[in-house]
Amino acid sequence: MMLNNANNALLFLVDTVFALYIVVVLMRALLQWVHADFRNPISQFVWRATSMPVGILARGIPRWRNLDIPAIVFAVILCFINIEIDLALAAPEFGAQPAMAAWWAVLKAAVLVCNFYFFTILIQALMSWISPGQHSPATAILWTINEPLLRPVRNVVPNIGGLDLSPLVIIIGLQVISRLLPLPGLFR
């Protein structure tokens, strides 16, 4: 019983560390995709935390327009490593085929993007209620990242009594998409 609890704690720790860094790598791609202000301290942190590994991949993998393909590939590689570690810790007798683990890595990256947008939109909505009109580096980045998703929904869903429901629509949509992705629960 004790070994099982220790194994679960280790699995949680490994997944958390991997997820946090993978989100930073995916943020790099998202910040470039939305043309974020790279003078922002948050953008600078993301750039510095990912420049070495993504730079190595960028030598052989080109960017495409404003999409940072090396960062996306690196995020999927990290997801693949995370899945292999999870399998080794949770179910060592069930080694995944590399092709299946690669597919799960792509799905895990997609789930992490959905979760990232879920939390950034939720935080942006809460910040707009708590301190409307206040400017900070965090609010600037949140607005830059989330606006490409929120704007089209705002054009379709009207405000009700001055309340913008577009964040709620996007959050529900992201949760539906995340649940539709056929990723085993161990890797979420």
C-alpha positions, -999 to +999 in steps of 0.1 A: +000+000+000+028+024+009+046+017-023+015+024-043+010+058-026+046+067-032+042+056-068+011+078-072+029+108-056+058+103-079+035+100-109+017+132-099+051+151-095+064+139-128+032+148-146+030+182-130+066+191-138+063+179-174+029+197-179+042+230-166+072+230-189+052+217-219+027+246-214+056+271-214+069+255-247+034+257-261+031+293-249+061+301-270+043+289-301+011+306-291+028+339-284+045+339-318+012+329-335-007+358-320+022+383-325+025+390-288+047+418-275+080+401-268+091+430-246+065+418-220+083+402-190+062+370-194+071+367-230+107+372-222+105+344-195+089+320-220+115+328-246+145+323-223+131+291-207+126+275-242+153+291-264+180+264-260+160+232-268+138+248-294+168+265-309+185+231-314+154+218-332+151+250-352+184+241-369+167+212-387+130+221-386+119+254-402+092+277-389+061+280-411+048+316-414+042+327-379+039+292-365+068+279-344+070+243-356+102+235-337+084+245-304+054+224-312+076+194-321+095+199-289+063+199-269+051+167-285+085+151-278+082+161-241+046+146-241+060+114-255+087+112-228+061+120-202+039+092-214+067+067-215+076+076-179+040+073-168+038+039-184+070+028-166+057+041-133+020+031-135+020+000-156+054-013-164+039-045-178+021-026-205+047-009-226+030+011-254+040+007-290+061+037-300+035+047-327+006+045-301+027+065-276+035+091-303-003+094-311-010+098-274+017+125-272+000+145-299-034+141-281-018+151-248-004+183-263-039+191-277-054+185-242-028+207-227-036+235-252-073+232-243-065+233-206-042+262-211-069+282-229-095+271-203-074+286-174-062+317-192-098+326-203-111+319-168-083+340-152-090+368-177-127+367-170-121+368-132-096+397-136-121+417-156-147+413-127-122+419-099-102+448-113-116+460-146-095+483-167-063+476-147-033+470-169-004+447-161+020+424-181-003+394-172-035+411-185-017+422-217-006+387-224-039+371-215-058+395-238-033+389-266-035+351-264-073+349-258-087+375-281-083+354-313-106+328-297-130+353-280-135+378-309-154+354-333-176+342-305-184+378-294-196+385-330-221+356-327-231+356-290-247+389-280-240+405-246-268+399-222-274+429-199-238+441-205-224+406-196-200+391-222-208+354-224-181+346-250-157+333-223-183+309-210-190+296-245-153+291-252-147+274-219-175+250-224-164+243-260-128+237-248-140+212-222-161+194-248-132+192-272-109+180-245-133+152-235-137+141-271-100+135-276-094+098-272-065+101-247-064+075-219-071+090-185-037+081-172-021+106-195-045+136-190 
